[in-house]
């Protein structure tokens, strides 16, 4: 599913114009981005949690040369699905 698919779905289910639907989807994504940039967790009941985690700097190896390299510290985004979503995905039809 793409952003365009989300906009189309909002358009079809709400009756808003495509322009309004696009604005709604953009607002939701902007709010999520801002929240995550601030280091806050996003918890959506029945769906899951988005969390920003910090990874410390570490030593690694260049697989082509075998040389040791320093992998810098960074932030990563993780998603953990809720039990409800896990159950839906694992239902046998």
C-alpha positions in Angstrom: 0.0 0.0 0.0 1.3 3.4 -0.9 0.5 6.9 0.3 -1.6 7.4 -2.8 -3.6 4.2 -1.8 -4.1 5.6 1.7 -5.4 8.9 0.3 -7.7 7.1 -2.1 -9.1 5.0 0.8 -9.7 8.1 3.0 -11.4 9.8 -0.1 -13.7 6.8 -0.7 -14.6 6.2 3.0 -15.1 9.8 4.3 -16.6 11.6 1.3 -13.9 14.4 1.6 -12.4 15.7 -1.6 -9.1 14.1 -2.8 -7.3 17.3 -1.8 -8.8 17.2 1.7 -8.0 13.5 2.0 -4.4 14.1 0.9 -4.1 16.9 3.5 -5.4 14.6 6.2 -3.0 11.8 5.4 -0.1 14.3 5.2 -1.1 15.8 8.6 -1.1 12.4 10.2 2.3 11.5 8.8 3.8 14.9 9.8 2.4 14.5 13.3 4.0 11.0 13.5 7.3 12.3 12.2 7.4 15.2 14.7 6.5 12.9 17.6 9.2 10.4 16.7 11.8 13.1 16.1 11.1 14.3 19.6 11.9 10.8 20.9 8.4 10.0 21.9 6.7 6.7 21.4 3.6 6.3 19.2 1.1 3.7 20.5 -1.9 2.9 18.4 -4.3 0.6 20.1 -5.1 -2.6 18.2 -2.2 -1.9 15.8 1.2 -1.5 17.6 3.9 0.7 18.8 6.5 2.8 17.0 9.6 3.5 19.1 12.9 5.3 18.4 15.8 3.4 20.0 19.4 4.6 20.3 22.2 2.2 19.1 25.6 2.8 20.5 28.7 3.1 18.4 30.4 -0.3 17.8 33.2 -2.0 15.9 32.4 -3.8 12.7 34.2 -5.3 9.7 34.1 -4.4 6.1 33.0 -7.7 4.5 35.0 -7.0 1.3 38.4 -6.2 2.9 38.1 -7.6 6.5 39.3 -4.3 7.9 37.8 -3.2 11.2 35.6 -0.1 11.0 33.8 2.1 13.5 30.0 2.0 13.1 28.7 5.3 14.5 26.0 5.7 17.0 22.6 6.2 15.5 18.8 6.1 16.1 16.6 3.4 14.7 12.9 3.2 14.4 11.3 -0.1 15.5 7.7 -1.3 15.2 6.2 -3.8 17.6 2.8 -5.1 16.5 0.0 -5.5 19.1 -1.4 -8.8 20.1 -4.6 -8.0 18.2 -2.6 -7.4 14.9 -0.5 -10.5 15.5 -3.7 -12.6 16.0 -5.3 -11.2 12.8 -2.1 -12.0 10.8 -1.9 -15.5 12.1 -5.5 -16.5 11.7 -6.0 -19.5 9.5 -8.9 -19.1 7.0 
